[in-house]
Amino acid sequence: MKKSPILIAVLFVFSLGCTSQQQQATLDTEQLIEDLRVISSDEMEGRRAGTEGNRKAREYLVQRFEEEGAQPFQDSYTHEFTFTNRSSEEMTGVNVIGEIKGKTNSVMVITAHYDHLGIRDSLIYNGADDDASGTSALLAYIDYFSQIQPNHTLVFAAFDAEEMGLQGARAFVEDSIFLEKVKLNINLDMIAQNDSNEIYAVGMYHYPELKPVFEDIETGDINLLFGHDDPNSELDDWTFASDHGPFHQKGVPFVYFGVADHEHYHRHTDDFETIPQGFYKESVRMILNAILAFDER
């Protein structure tokens, strides 16, 4: 059938609109790598909760949250909390939290922890994968969704004192009134280091209704696996291994993205230089595709 000039013009304009929509948000993987380098640098002294290095990392995150377009959460980027450490000492931790308003009041909380182990025996434990990788991804996602409004309101939380018993996440979920609006927690903890390009999406055993969302997402070169959440499995159970645990205890569905333990886990060799940047970028991109799919749900 021969198309009229008017129809051709309409189709051309429509195609331009679709292309514009697809291109209106980009994932800045170069800035992702730069944030990873800074957060896992020796200057941050391992980011142990309560230390000067932790404070420097927090100040950097507040600056980057603001630069990338996150609004302060409940009027502030920083949220103090107190807890008792394993030595029965009372400590203060500080979460860094921002948000991007969505088209609805339903909330997804995207989390990572910015603290690590600090300095031990004069060695700096920089925690590039654990969890500067997840924290840097938060910044990339803030930048992305500042370009395109999500359906859900997205709360981005960089938790403190995860290494001391998930303390930042525990403090956050005690805000029970706010928690009623949270439909999903997506937690990122160690997403940058795996020799087989494998990463797990944990939580499907507890929330099987979430698994179909993964059927159509683009995974690129990433081998996306499921498991580590069934107490009857031979695999270690990661249900309470990171900051998604307190959300689960409150009945909030979660997806935890993380790699298996590797040779640098909780060692001073977990440095920026040991991160396979190609895998890390692909991992962050795949997780973004999952976030977009859940946002459309």
Secondary structure as UniProt FT lines:
FT   HELIX           5..23
FT   HELIX           29..39
FT   HELIX           42..47
FT   TURN            49..50
FT   HELIX           52..68
FT   STRAND          71..73
FT   TURN            74..75
FT   STRAND          78..84
FT   TURN            86..87
FT   STRAND          90..100
FT   STRAND          107..113
FT   STRAND          118..120
FT   TURN            121..122
FT   STRAND          123..125
FT   HELIX           128..132
FT   HELIX           133..145
FT   TURN            146..147
FT   STRAND          153..159
FT   HELIX           162..164
FT   HELIX           167..173
FT   HELIX           176..179
FT   TURN            180..181
FT   STRAND          182..188
FT   TURN            195..196
FT   STRAND          198..202
FT   TURN            204..206
FT   HELIX           208..216
FT   TURN            220..221
FT   STRAND          223..226
FT   TURN            231..232
FT   TURN            239..240
FT   HELIX           244..249
FT   TURN            250..251
FT   STRAND          254..258
FT   TURN            263..266
FT   TURN            268..269
FT   HELIX           272..274
FT   HELIX           277..296
//
